[in-house]
């Protein structure tokens, strides 16, 4: 089991990493850190300050010219080494994620595996970053497009995937020749610090990747700093809007993944047992704290006759507890404030007319953890504000529709557009759904339609702000500028030399 005492000395307290050195924060203390499963103190995050951000950005800016001049094939060698180190320390990292985030060990390992996939894809930058050219666009004139790095890029990440989401951005940013300032969530600083320490073990030049901790003061300083060229962010929609507006107004390139209210549609011809198992995992996995978790199930037609009972039975068998316990199916939510907010929203749903057929409030768990049990709300009215609220907890609302068209219309009315799925054995129904639905990620008999690292992590409407998404080719486009060169070398000029 990973504890703070078993961490490297540099990671036993929250520190920044600037210009290749671990440094103690100089800003005022921020939030207290607690193990969400036990309530055990883990430390304290700093509030962050413009001065600390300034030091990190200056270090990244100073490292940029030499790093940009490093050949792409040489830059990715550090990522090959990082992949090896992530594999060697896989179990240790998973336990660390579980300790400070609360998810189960299996979920932490799944997160790490998806993060490593992005490191692997970014190792292909010598191919992915290639431009194109055309000879003789006019007699004796050639034209070439090349991609060049932007400079200093900031990466601001949330608590729910403390290693995977930094790896959505960081490998592509440095492989394309940029330098980075990573600002992890102030609720889970130790996993990101361990990731940076492993990066440092690869021999990556000082200043190429820097880590600065803190809350809103650190974020604002990154958004306003004139040397920061690009911002990558994942978090709630209100904060995503704020980051996108403030960063864009200072002339930066910004990509912001926001919140979600994901729907799955269950048709009468869906296979009941498999459908129920997959949807339960989507709704209650990671305690519902993932942006692709299903929040609303739309049971179409006769599906309502079996789905409500089957999902209630599945939810009631889930064992809630410490994620380090192999018998645990679902861990705690991140903080007591999150728990209280989720419990309040369950109560609001009941007041609005929904029936809590499985009620996760007042879960009998020993200890001081921040637990909410799996909850199923049946018949939530369309007019309920909860239909538009991102609960970000283990709460599934079950509603009913008479047709697939009505189900799609429900999804269209949502302000969010992160993900949706359909469960059916009909190819025609699946094709109709995936063509018509207004979400950026779509699953067919898939509960969590998370794209592989070589596809973009999409998102529409209020779930995404920007143009280019995380991962794959979109990441290469985001972290590079295109330069077009038009050149002429007339033969008569060559004769003069």
RONU-195046 format. One record per residue (C-alpha): x, y, z. Coordinates in pm, whole numbers, plus 50000, padded with zeros to 5 digits. Layout:
% residues N
<rec X="X" Y="Y" Z="Z"/>
...
% end
This chain:
% residues 497
<rec X="50000" Y="50000" Z="50000"/>
<rec X="50134" Y="50344" Z="49907"/>
<rec X="50142" Y="50601" Z="50186"/>
<rec X="50308" Y="50939" Z="50211"/>
<rec X="50584" Y="50780" Z="50417"/>
<rec X="50664" Y="50544" Z="50130"/>
<rec X="50693" Y="50825" Z="49876"/>
<rec X="51029" Y="50967" Z="49766"/>
<rec X="51147" Y="51245" Z="50003"/>
<rec X="51071" Y="51514" Z="49746"/>
<rec X="50705" Y="51408" Z="49741"/>
<rec X="50625" Y="51386" Z="50112"/>
<rec X="50496" Y="51742" Z="50097"/>
<rec X="50347" Y="51946" Z="49815"/>
<rec X="50627" Y="52114" Z="49621"/>
<rec X="50681" Y="52287" Z="49290"/>
<rec X="50927" Y="52171" Z="49027"/>
<rec X="51098" Y="52457" Z="48845"/>
<rec X="51403" Y="52450" Z="48618"/>
<rec X="51484" Y="52093" Z="48721"/>
<rec X="51466" Y="52157" Z="49097"/>
<rec X="51206" Y="52081" Z="49364"/>
<rec X="51121" Y="52397" Z="49556"/>
<rec X="50901" Y="52469" Z="49858"/>
<rec X="50598" Y="52688" Z="49779"/>
<rec X="50624" Y="53047" Z="49894"/>
<rec X="50253" Y="53127" Z="49868"/>
<rec X="50006" Y="53108" Z="50156"/>
<rec X="49858" Y="52771" Z="50256"/>
<rec X="49562" Y="52651" Z="50053"/>
<rec X="49329" Y="52356" Z="50105"/>
<rec X="49386" Y="52069" Z="50348"/>
<rec X="49434" Y="51731" Z="50179"/>
<rec X="49256" Y="51425" Z="50319"/>
<rec X="49243" Y="51063" Z="50209"/>
<rec X="48879" Y="51047" Z="50089"/>
<rec X="48841" Y="50685" Z="50202"/>
<rec X="48972" Y="50730" Z="50557"/>
<rec X="48980" Y="51100" Z="50637"/>
<rec X="49351" Y="51067" Z="50715"/>
<rec X="49545" Y="51392" Z="50658"/>
<rec X="49775" Y="51381" Z="50357"/>
<rec X="49912" Y="51735" Z="50364"/>
<rec X="49821" Y="52080" Z="50245"/>
<rec X="49825" Y="52240" Z="49903"/>
<rec X="49953" Y="52596" Z="49862"/>
<rec X="49720" Y="52867" Z="49737"/>
<rec X="49963" Y="52949" Z="49456"/>
<rec X="50081" Y="53293" Z="49353"/>
<rec X="50178" Y="53497" Z="49046"/>
<rec X="50540" Y="53492" Z="49163"/>
<rec X="50553" Y="53111" Z="49165"/>
<rec X="50393" Y="53098" Z="48821"/>
<rec X="50637" Y="53360" Z="48697"/>
<rec X="50933" Y="53145" Z="48804"/>
<rec X="50792" Y="52838" Z="48630"/>
<rec X="50708" Y="53025" Z="48309"/>
<rec X="51050" Y="53191" Z="48304"/>
<rec X="51215" Y="52849" Z="48335"/>
<rec X="51004" Y="52708" Z="48052"/>
<rec X="51073" Y="53013" Z="47835"/>
<rec X="51448" Y="52986" Z="47894"/>
<rec X="51447" Y="52616" Z="47801"/>
<rec X="51242" Y="52661" Z="47485"/>
<rec X="51508" Y="52765" Z="47226"/>
<rec X="51734" Y="52465" Z="47290"/>
<rec X="51441" Y="52223" Z="47318"/>
<rec X="51286" Y="52350" Z="46995"/>
<rec X="51621" Y="52301" Z="46820"/>
<rec X="51639" Y="51939" Z="46943"/>
<rec X="51553" Y="51697" Z="46664"/>
<rec X="51206" Y="51543" Z="46686"/>
<rec X="51360" Y="51197" Z="46683"/>
<rec X="51572" Y="51290" Z="46983"/>
<rec X="51285" Y="51453" Z="47172"/>
<rec X="51073" Y="51138" Z="47165"/>
<rec X="51354" Y="50930" Z="47316"/>
<rec X="51263" Y="51083" Z="47652"/>
<rec X="50903" Y="50965" Z="47600"/>
<rec X="51020" Y="50612" Z="47525"/>
<rec X="51206" Y="50623" Z="47858"/>
<rec X="50898" Y="50765" Z="48031"/>
<rec X="50682" Y="50481" Z="47903"/>
<rec X="50929" Y="50231" Z="48044"/>
<rec X="50933" Y="50406" Z="48383"/>
<rec X="50553" Y="50425" Z="48393"/>
<rec X="50538" Y="50050" Z="48333"/>
<rec X="50800" Y="49980" Z="48601"/>
<rec X="50618" Y="50196" Z="48857"/>
<rec X="50268" Y="50102" Z="48739"/>
<rec X="50141" Y="49946" Z="49063"/>
<rec X="50299" Y="50215" Z="49280"/>
<rec X="50135" Y="50491" Z="49075"/>
<rec X="49798" Y="50318" Z="49080"/>
<rec X="49808" Y="50292" Z="49460"/>
<rec X="49906" Y="50657" Z="49488"/>
<rec X="49614" Y="50763" Z="49267"/>
<rec X="49376" Y="50557" Z="49480"/>
<rec X="49518" Y="50699" Z="49804"/>
<rec X="49458" Y="51063" Z="49714"/>
<rec X="49162" Y="51030" Z="49472"/>
<rec X="48966" Y="50738" Z="49619"/>
<rec X="48891" Y="50532" Z="49308"/>
<rec X="48953" Y="50158" Z="49315"/>
<rec X="49289" Y="50011" Z="49225"/>
<rec X="49141" Y="49858" Z="48910"/>
<rec X="49013" Y="50200" Z="48804"/>
<rec X="49349" Y="50362" Z="48879"/>
<rec X="49523" Y="50101" Z="48667"/>
<rec X="49277" Y="50162" Z="48385"/>
<rec X="49350" Y="50535" Z="48406"/>
<rec X="49723" Y="50473" Z="48388"/>
<rec X="49689" Y="50244" Z="48090"/>
<rec X="49500" Y="50511" Z="47894"/>
<rec X="49760" Y="50770" Z="47990"/>
<rec X="50045" Y="50548" Z="47873"/>
<rec X="49867" Y="50507" Z="47538"/>
<rec X="49908" Y="50881" Z="47483"/>
<rec X="50280" Y="50859" Z="47556"/>
<rec X="50302" Y="50583" Z="47295"/>
<rec X="50116" Y="50786" Z="47032"/>
<rec X="50327" Y="51096" Z="47099"/>
<rec X="50638" Y="50888" Z="47030"/>
<rec X="50524" Y="50897" Z="46666"/>
<rec X="50576" Y="51274" Z="46640"/>
<rec X="50850" Y="51242" Z="46373"/>
<rec X="50568" Y="51122" Z="46146"/>
<rec X="50269" Y="51302" Z="46298"/>
<rec X="50437" Y="51643" Z="46288"/>
<rec X="50534" Y="51625" Z="45923"/>
<rec X="50413" Y="51899" Z="45689"/>
<rec X="50374" Y="51882" Z="45313"/>
<rec X="50511" Y="52045" Z="44999"/>
<rec X="50443" Y="52097" Z="44630"/>
<rec X="50697" Y="52168" Z="44360"/>
<rec X="50625" Y="52412" Z="44082"/>
<rec X="50316" Y="52587" Z="44211"/>
<rec X="50429" Y="52821" Z="43933"/>
<rec X="50732" Y="52780" Z="43705"/>
<rec X="51041" Y="52757" Z="43928"/>
<rec X="50849" Y="52822" Z="44251"/>
<rec X="50798" Y="52563" Z="44529"/>
<rec X="50574" Y="52582" Z="44836"/>
<rec X="50628" Y="52407" Z="45170"/>
<rec X="50422" Y="52384" Z="45490"/>
<rec X="50604" Y="52301" Z="45813"/>
<rec X="50479" Y="52275" Z="46171"/>
<rec X="50667" Y="52456" Z="46444"/>
<rec X="50617" Y="52459" Z="46823"/>
<rec X="50436" Y="52745" Z="46994"/>
<rec X="50659" Y="52805" Z="47298"/>
<rec X="50545" Y="52783" Z="47660"/>
<rec X="50222" Y="52587" Z="47708"/>
<rec X="50019" Y="52559" Z="48030"/>
<rec X="49829" Y="52243" Z="48126"/>
<rec X="49561" Y="52277" Z="48398"/>
<rec X="49412" Y="51945" Z="48509"/>
<rec X="49129" Y="51821" Z="48740"/>
<rec X="49118" Y="51583" Z="49036"/>
<rec X="48931" Y="51292" Z="48879"/>
<rec X="49214" Y="51156" Z="48658"/>
<rec X="49532" Y="51291" Z="48816"/>
<rec X="49774" Y="51111" Z="48580"/>
<rec X="49576" Y="51031" Z="48266"/>
<rec X="49460" Y="51385" Z="48191"/>
<rec X="49808" Y="51542" Z="48222"/>
<rec X="49915" Y="51274" Z="47975"/>
<rec X="49642" Y="51384" Z="47732"/>
<rec X="49849" Y="51697" Z="47673"/>
<rec X="50202" Y="51686" Z="47811"/>
<rec X="50358" Y="51419" Z="47582"/>
<rec X="50231" Y="51589" Z="47265"/>
<rec X="50337" Y="51933" Z="47385"/>
<rec X="50698" Y="51837" Z="47454"/>
<rec X="50728" Y="51599" Z="47158"/>
<rec X="50635" Y="51882" Z="46921"/>
<rec X="50907" Y="52101" Z="47076"/>
<rec X="50715" Y="52309" Z="47331"/>
<rec X="50796" Y="52357" Z="47697"/>
<rec X="50530" Y="52310" Z="47965"/>
<rec X="50403" Y="52440" Z="48297"/>
<rec X="50171" Y="52182" Z="48456"/>
<rec X="49922" Y="52303" Z="48718"/>
<rec X="49747" Y="51995" Z="48864"/>
<rec X="49433" Y="52002" Z="49076"/>
<rec X="49514" Y="52127" Z="49424"/>
<rec X="49314" Y="51830" Z="49557"/>
<rec X="49545" Y="51560" Z="49410"/>
<rec X="49898" Y="51705" Z="49383"/>
<rec X="50100" Y="51393" Z="49466"/>
<rec X="50020" Y="51183" Z="49158"/>
<rec X="50118" Y="51465" Z="48923"/>
<rec X="50435" Y="51524" Z="49123"/>
<rec X="50531" Y="51158" Z="49091"/>
<rec X="50469" Y="51176" Z="48716"/>
<rec X="50700" Y="51478" Z="48690"/>
<rec X="50962" Y="51304" Z="48901"/>
<rec X="50959" Y="51010" Z="48658"/>
<rec X="50992" Y="51254" Z="48369"/>
<rec X="51294" Y="51403" Z="48540"/>
<rec X="51446" Y="51054" Z="48571"/>
<rec X="51446" Y="51027" Z="48191"/>
<rec X="51710" Y="51301" Z="48176"/>
<rec X="51471" Y="51553" Z="48021"/>
<rec X="51650" Y="51891" Z="48010"/>
<rec X="51574" Y="52124" Z="48298"/>
<rec X="51288" Y="52364" Z="48234"/>
<rec X="51119" Y="52162" Z="47960"/>
<rec X="50851" Y="52049" Z="48209"/>
<rec X="50773" Y="52249" Z="48522"/>
<rec X="50515" Y="52192" Z="48795"/>
<rec X="50343" Y="52468" Z="48990"/>
<rec X="50076" Y="52401" Z="49253"/>
<rec X="49790" Y="52614" Z="49373"/>
<rec X="49432" Y="52717" Z="49314"/>
<rec X="49271" Y="53011" Z="49133"/>
<rec X="49561" Y="53257" Z="49185"/>
<rec X="49793" Y="53018" Z="48998"/>
<rec X="49538" Y="52960" Z="48722"/>
<rec X="49479" Y="53332" Z="48671"/>
<rec X="49850" Y="53400" Z="48655"/>
<rec X="49890" Y="53138" Z="48381"/>
<rec X="49592" Y="53276" Z="48187"/>
<rec X="49734" Y="53628" Z="48196"/>
<rec X="50107" Y="53563" Z="48150"/>
<rec X="50226" Y="53709" Z="47818"/>
<rec X="50482" Y="53430" Z="47760"/>
<rec X="50224" Y="53149" Z="47784"/>
<rec X="50113" Y="53073" Z="47429"/>
<rec X="49855" Y="52800" Z="47486"/>
<rec X="49627" Y="52668" Z="47760"/>
<rec X="49490" Y="52313" Z="47792"/>
<rec X="49219" Y="52269" Z="48055"/>
<rec X="48979" Y="52003" Z="48183"/>
<rec X="48717" Y="52075" Z="48449"/>
<rec X="48360" Y="52187" Z="48506"/>
<rec X="48174" Y="52388" Z="48243"/>
<rec X="48156" Y="52714" Z="48443"/>
<rec X="48532" Y="52709" Z="48501"/>
<rec X="48596" Y="52599" Z="48140"/>
<rec X="48402" Y="52903" Z="48017"/>
<rec X="48603" Y="53126" Z="48247"/>
<rec X="48938" Y="52980" Z="48140"/>
<rec X="48846" Y="52996" Z="47771"/>
<rec X="48727" Y="53357" Z="47788"/>
<rec X="49015" Y="53490" Z="47997"/>
<rec X="49284" Y="53294" Z="47814"/>
<rec X="49150" Y="53384" Z="47469"/>
<rec X="49121" Y="53751" Z="47559"/>
<rec X="49496" Y="53752" Z="47625"/>
<rec X="49559" Y="53612" Z="47277"/>
<rec X="49629" Y="53254" Z="47375"/>
<rec X="49530" Y="52935" Z="47199"/>
<rec X="49288" Y="52760" Z="47438"/>
<rec X="49121" Y="52418" Z="47454"/>
<rec X="48880" Y="52354" Z="47742"/>
<rec X="48699" Y="52028" Z="47815"/>
<rec X="48395" Y="52108" Z="48028"/>
<rec X="48121" Y="51920" Z="48209"/>
<rec X="47867" Y="51666" Z="48095"/>
<rec X="47519" Y="51522" Z="48136"/>
<rec X="47558" Y="51197" Z="47947"/>
<rec X="47262" Y="50989" Z="47829"/>
<rec X="47231" Y="50626" Z="47728"/>
<rec X="46934" Y="50501" Z="47531"/>
<rec X="46813" Y="50145" Z="47592"/>
<rec X="46592" Y="49998" Z="47320"/>
<rec X="46353" Y="49707" Z="47384"/>
<rec X="46573" Y="49470" Z="47180"/>
<rec X="46884" Y="49532" Z="47393"/>
<rec X="47032" Y="49228" Z="47569"/>
<rec X="46923" Y="49285" Z="47932"/>
<rec X="47207" Y="49129" Z="48132"/>
<rec X="47498" Y="49277" Z="47936"/>
<rec X="47328" Y="49614" Z="47898"/>
<rec X="47263" Y="49641" Z="48271"/>
<rec X="47617" Y="49542" Z="48366"/>
<rec X="47777" Y="49792" Z="48128"/>
<rec X="47550" Y="50080" Z="48228"/>
<rec X="47604" Y="50011" Z="48600"/>
<rec X="47979" Y="50027" Z="48547"/>
<rec X="47945" Y="50353" Z="48354"/>
<rec X="47717" Y="50518" Z="48610"/>
<rec X="47889" Y="50404" Z="48928"/>
<rec X="48251" Y="50344" Z="48824"/>
<rec X="48494" Y="50598" Z="48972"/>
<rec X="48198" Y="50694" Z="49197"/>
<rec X="48048" Y="50872" Z="48897"/>
<rec X="48335" Y="51123" Z="48894"/>
<rec X="48428" Y="51105" Z="48527"/>
<rec X="48317" Y="51319" Z="48238"/>
<rec X="48196" Y="51017" Z="48040"/>
<rec X="47987" Y="50863" Z="48320"/>
<rec X="47626" Y="50799" Z="48222"/>
<rec X="47390" Y="51022" Z="48420"/>
<rec X="47055" Y="50956" Z="48249"/>
<rec X="46923" Y="50630" Z="48105"/>
<rec X="46636" Y="50666" Z="47859"/>
<rec X="46445" Y="50338" Z="47852"/>
<rec X="46246" Y="50321" Z="47528"/>
<rec X="45914" Y="50142" Z="47503"/>
<rec X="45906" Y="49800" Z="47666"/>
<rec X="46263" Y="49838" Z="47792"/>
<rec X="46118" Y="50020" Z="48092"/>
<rec X="45955" Y="49692" Z="48200"/>
<rec X="46288" Y="49528" Z="48277"/>
<rec X="46560" Y="49794" Z="48297"/>
<rec X="46445" Y="49966" Z="48615"/>
<rec X="46447" Y="49642" Z="48813"/>
<rec X="46770" Y="49511" Z="48664"/>
<rec X="46969" Y="49831" Z="48723"/>
<rec X="46838" Y="49852" Z="49080"/>
<rec X="46949" Y="49495" Z="49144"/>
<rec X="47294" Y="49564" Z="48995"/>
<rec X="47341" Y="49883" Z="49200"/>
<rec X="47238" Y="49712" Z="49524"/>
<rec X="47514" Y="49451" Z="49493"/>
<rec X="47802" Y="49700" Z="49463"/>
<rec X="48034" Y="49704" Z="49763"/>
<rec X="48140" Y="50055" Z="49860"/>
<rec X="48460" Y="50112" Z="50054"/>
<rec X="48831" Y="50189" Z="50046"/>
<rec X="48960" Y="50160" Z="49690"/>
<rec X="49275" Y="49984" Z="49815"/>
<rec X="49060" Y="49690" Z="49926"/>
<rec X="49036" Y="49438" Z="49638"/>
<rec X="48676" Y="49359" Z="49741"/>
<rec X="48564" Y="49718" Z="49684"/>
<rec X="48358" Y="49793" Z="49371"/>
<rec X="48320" Y="50167" Z="49428"/>
<rec X="48525" Y="50413" Z="49631"/>
<rec X="48438" Y="50748" Z="49792"/>
<rec X="48379" Y="51083" Z="49628"/>
<rec X="48664" Y="51330" Z="49652"/>
<rec X="48560" Y="51551" Z="49949"/>
<rec X="48298" Y="51596" Z="50218"/>
<rec X="48170" Y="51899" Z="50029"/>
<rec X="48120" Y="51684" Z="49718"/>
<rec X="47939" Y="51423" Z="49924"/>
<rec X="47707" Y="51682" Z="50080"/>
<rec X="47633" Y="51839" Z="49741"/>
<rec X="47548" Y="51500" Z="49585"/>
<rec X="47326" Y="51403" Z="49879"/>
<rec X="47145" Y="51736" Z="49847"/>
<rec X="47087" Y="51681" Z="49474"/>
<rec X="46943" Y="51334" Z="49540"/>
<rec X="46700" Y="51498" Z="49782"/>
<rec X="46614" Y="51762" Z="49522"/>
<rec X="46537" Y="51491" Z="49268"/>
<rec X="46304" Y="51321" Z="49514"/>
<rec X="46128" Y="51652" Z="49583"/>
<rec X="46082" Y="51701" Z="49209"/>
<rec X="45896" Y="51371" Z="49185"/>
<rec X="46161" Y="51106" Z="49118"/>
<rec X="46157" Y="50785" Z="49321"/>
<rec X="46493" Y="50680" Z="49473"/>
<rec X="46455" Y="50307" Z="49414"/>
<rec X="46816" Y="50270" Z="49531"/>
<rec X="46916" Y="50545" Z="49774"/>
<rec X="47285" Y="50603" Z="49846"/>
<rec X="47231" Y="50862" Z="50118"/>
<rec X="47323" Y="50769" Z="50478"/>
<rec X="47540" Y="50483" Z="50362"/>
<rec X="47651" Y="50274" Z="50665"/>
<rec X="48030" Y="50287" Z="50619"/>
<rec X="48275" Y="50270" Z="50909"/>
<rec X="48536" Y="50541" Z="50936"/>
<rec X="48555" Y="50902" Z="50819"/>
<rec X="48547" Y="50855" Z="50443"/>
<rec X="48337" Y="51066" Z="50206"/>
<rec X="48110" Y="50794" Z="50072"/>
<rec X="47787" Y="50812" Z="49874"/>
<rec X="47623" Y="50486" Z="49772"/>
<rec X="47498" Y="50401" Z="49423"/>
<rec X="47167" Y="50578" Z="49366"/>
<rec X="46895" Y="50518" Z="49107"/>
<rec X="46624" Y="50784" Z="49061"/>
<rec X="46326" Y="50662" Z="48863"/>
<rec X="46095" Y="50895" Z="48672"/>
<rec X="46276" Y="51226" Z="48710"/>
<rec X="46047" Y="51485" Z="48545"/>
<rec X="46178" Y="51659" Z="48236"/>
<rec X="46117" Y="51994" Z="48406"/>
<rec X="46342" Y="51910" Z="48700"/>
<rec X="46660" Y="52123" Z="48716"/>
<rec X="46842" Y="51799" Z="48793"/>
<rec X="46800" Y="51698" Z="48427"/>
<rec X="47047" Y="51975" Z="48341"/>
<rec X="47275" Y="51946" Z="48645"/>
<rec X="47609" Y="51769" Z="48631"/>
<rec X="47591" Y="51569" Z="48954"/>
<rec X="47942" Y="51421" Z="48923"/>
<rec X="47857" Y="51141" Z="49160"/>
<rec X="47715" Y="50786" Z="49159"/>
<rec X="47359" Y="50887" Z="49069"/>
<rec X="47167" Y="50747" Z="48772"/>
<rec X="46832" Y="50889" Z="48663"/>
<rec X="46602" Y="50656" Z="48468"/>
<rec X="46347" Y="50819" Z="48239"/>
<rec X="46120" Y="50679" Z="47971"/>
<rec X="46049" Y="50750" Z="47604"/>
<rec X="45814" Y="50600" Z="47347"/>
<rec X="46060" Y="50599" Z="47056"/>
<rec X="46423" Y="50644" Z="46960"/>
<rec X="46331" Y="50981" Z="46806"/>
<rec X="46192" Y="51103" Z="47137"/>
<rec X="46508" Y="50983" Z="47313"/>
<rec X="46730" Y="51172" Z="47068"/>
<rec X="46521" Y="51485" Z="47122"/>
<rec X="46582" Y="51457" Z="47498"/>
<rec X="46955" Y="51452" Z="47436"/>
<rec X="46930" Y="51743" Z="47192"/>
<rec X="46764" Y="51958" Z="47460"/>
<rec X="47062" Y="51916" Z="47691"/>
<rec X="47309" Y="52202" Z="47710"/>
<rec X="47589" Y="51945" Z="47725"/>
<rec X="47723" Y="51734" Z="47441"/>
<rec X="48005" Y="51524" Z="47576"/>
<rec X="47886" Y="51165" Z="47522"/>
<rec X="47587" Y="50943" Z="47457"/>
<rec X="47534" Y="50573" Z="47391"/>
<rec X="47269" Y="50339" Z="47260"/>
<rec X="47208" Y="49976" Z="47354"/>
<rec X="47041" Y="49770" Z="47085"/>
<rec X="47080" Y="49462" Z="46864"/>
<rec X="46951" Y="49656" Z="46562"/>
<rec X="47213" Y="49789" Z="46324"/>
<rec X="46958" Y="50023" Z="46164"/>
<rec X="46868" Y="50176" Z="46503"/>
<rec X="47233" Y="50216" Z="46599"/>
<rec X="47315" Y="50386" Z="46269"/>
<rec X="47018" Y="50622" Z="46302"/>
<rec X="47123" Y="50715" Z="46655"/>
<rec X="47491" Y="50774" Z="46590"/>
<rec X="47408" Y="50990" Z="46287"/>
<rec X="47149" Y="51207" Z="46461"/>
<rec X="47265" Y="51245" Z="46821"/>
<rec X="47421" Y="51579" Z="46922"/>
<rec X="47723" Y="51463" Z="47123"/>
<rec X="48089" Y="51451" Z="47032"/>
<rec X="48156" Y="51099" Z="47164"/>
<rec X="47908" Y="50823" Z="47078"/>
<rec X="47891" Y="50462" Z="47197"/>
<rec X="47704" Y="50170" Z="47046"/>
<rec X="47663" Y="49906" Z="47317"/>
<rec X="47947" Y="50088" Z="47497"/>
<rec X="47890" Y="50251" Z="47834"/>
<rec X="48200" Y="50473" Z="47843"/>
<rec X="48280" Y="50576" Z="47483"/>
<rec X="48631" Y="50697" Z="47564"/>
<rec X="48834" Y="50745" Z="47244"/>
<rec X="49167" Y="50572" Z="47206"/>
<rec X="49473" Y="50797" Z="47221"/>
<rec X="49502" Y="50814" Z="46842"/>
<rec X="49150" Y="50962" Z="46813"/>
<rec X="49045" Y="51304" Z="46948"/>
<rec X="48860" Y="51320" Z="47279"/>
<rec X="48563" Y="51503" Z="47138"/>
<rec X="48281" Y="51699" Z="47298"/>
<rec X="48015" Y="51941" Z="47174"/>
<rec X="47803" Y="52228" Z="47300"/>
<rec X="47883" Y="52330" Z="47660"/>
<rec X="48109" Y="52029" Z="47707"/>
<rec X="48392" Y="52178" Z="47501"/>
<rec X="48530" Y="52522" Z="47421"/>
<rec X="48785" Y="52552" Z="47145"/>
<rec X="48854" Y="52401" Z="46804"/>
<rec X="49114" Y="52126" Z="46847"/>
<rec X="49059" Y="51853" Z="47104"/>
<rec X="49295" Y="51647" Z="47317"/>
<rec X="49485" Y="51343" Z="47188"/>
<rec X="49611" Y="51223" Z="46851"/>
<rec X="49623" Y="51447" Z="46545"/>
<rec X="49422" Y="51720" Z="46714"/>
<rec X="49691" Y="51745" Z="46981"/>
<rec X="49962" Y="51785" Z="46718"/>
<rec X="49758" Y="52060" Z="46549"/>
<rec X="49693" Y="52236" Z="46878"/>
<rec X="50056" Y="52243" Z="46991"/>
<rec X="50202" Y="52362" Z="46659"/>
<rec X="50180" Y="52661" Z="46431"/>
<rec X="50181" Y="52618" Z="46055"/>
<rec X="50441" Y="52806" Z="45857"/>
<rec X="50409" Y="52824" Z="45477"/>
<rec X="50723" Y="52893" Z="45274"/>
<rec X="50710" Y="52999" Z="44910"/>
<rec X="51052" Y="52998" Z="44742"/>
<rec X="51204" Y="53065" Z="44402"/>
<rec X="51557" Y="52980" Z="44288"/>
<rec X="51591" Y="53095" Z="43925"/>
<rec X="51871" Y="52926" Z="43737"/>
<rec X="52025" Y="53256" Z="43624"/>
<rec X="52075" Y="53356" Z="43990"/>
<rec X="52261" Y="53036" Z="44059"/>
<rec X="52512" Y="53110" Z="43778"/>
<rec X="52633" Y="53423" Z="43961"/>
<rec X="52783" Y="53217" Z="44243"/>
% end
